[in-house]
């Protein structure tokens, strides 16, 4: 199964100047717990913003440059190659697309499930999650608050 995981708001904002918009410890824990032991697929900008391969996961980076290097990661040059490699590498039957905006957009047609953290906030953004209105089946919803910032974890399928 191909899943996407992101932290966003009602306007689908996800980043500004190659950085996440929110630093919520519980969301980072949620991300780690859900993706732990799985294959994660990301674009090169997302990899660079992380600064390293994510531990205890198979990391696949999609890069336009043929000679791109990402220590501890498998580097591919297309969505198709990423899908093929992820299917070979994934041991637990769920592959996670973790960003950024362009990668989410390209993988949306393949995604079966979304794990979203929806934050009640409206910061300046230059990167957005694609329209996911076709994901209408709400599997779960948990409301939380951190330092006065309200957010919820939701899981959706088509």
N, C-alpha and C positions, 0 to 999 in steps of 0.2 A: 504494500500500500504506500502511496505517496501522500505525505502530509506536509503542510506548511505551518510554521510557527513564527509569530511576530508579536511585538507590542506596538499598539497603535491607538488612535482615538476615533471618535465618530466621523471625523473628516478623512480618515485613513492615513494620517500623517505617520511616518515611521522614522524620519531622520532629517538632520540638518548638517551640512558640511561634513558628510561621511561619519557622523556620530549619531548614536541613539538619542532620542529626545528625553528619555527618562532613565533614571538609575534607581530602580526599586529592588532592594535586596530579595524580597519574596518572589518577584518576577524572575530574577536571575536564577534563583533556586528552582523555581518551577520549570524554567527552560532546561536547566541541567538535568533535573530528575526525568523529564520526559524524553530528552534526546540521548541520555546516558546509554552507552552500549550499542547505539545505532549508527547509521551512516548519515552524515550531514552534507548537504550540497550548498555551496555559496559562490558568489561572484568574487573576483579578485579584490574589488574595493572593500567588500565585507571582510575578507581575509585580512587585508591590510589594516582595517580598523580594529580587528581583534588582536593583531600583532603576533599571533601564533596559532598553531593547530589546536583545536579543542581536545583536551585529554579524554581518553576512554571512549572515543568515537572514531570512526573512519571518516576522514575529512576529504571531500572532493571539492576542488576549486575550478571554476570555469573561467578561463582567461582568453582574451582575444589574441594575445601575443603567443606565438608558437614556442618561444624559449622561456616562458614565465616559470619562475621557480617559487615554490612555497614549501618550506621545510616541514616535513611530517605529513604532507598532503599528497593526494593523487591529483595531478593537474591534467585537465582536459580542455579542449577548445570549442566544444559545442554542447548544446542541450542534449542532443541525441547521444553523444559520447558519455555525458554525465549520467544519463538514465541507464545506459548499458552497463557502465562501470558500477553504479550504485546497486543495480540488481545482482551483479556478481559478488559484490562485497558485503551486502546487508545480510546479517545472520538472524535477525529477529523480525523480519517481514514488514518493517516500517521504515521508510526513507524520509528524512526531514529536509525540506527546503528552508534555509534560514536567511536568505536575503542576498542582495539588496533588492531595491525596487524593480529593476529591469529583470532580474532573475525570477522574482515572484510573478511578474507579468507573464513571462515566457512559460513558466511551469503551471500556471493556474489551470489550463485545460487538462492537465494530467492529475491534478490534486484531487484526492477523495475526501480529505479531512483537513480542517483548519483548527489550530490551537491558537486562539487570540487572547491577548491581554488588552482590554479596552480601558483606556485611561480617560477620566473626566478632566481634560485639560486641553488647551489650544495654543501650544507654543508655535513659534516660527518654524516652518519646515520647507525642505526642498525635495524631499523624497516621500513617495506615497505607496501604500499597499494598493493593489488593483481592486476594482469593484468585485466584491464577492457576494453580491445579492442572490446569486443562484444557489448559494449554500443556505438553505432554509430550515434544515433539520437541526434544532438545538439539542445536543446530547447532554450538556451540563453547563452550569453557570454557578460561579462562586464569587461573592462580593467581598471586597477587602478595602482596607484603607492604610495608608502609610504617610505619616507626617502631614495629615490633612488632605492628602491626595487620594481620591476615590478611584478604584479600578475594579475590574472583574475579569476572571478567567472564564472563557467560554470555549466550547468545542462544538464545531459545526460539521455537518456533512451535506451533500447535495440533496 
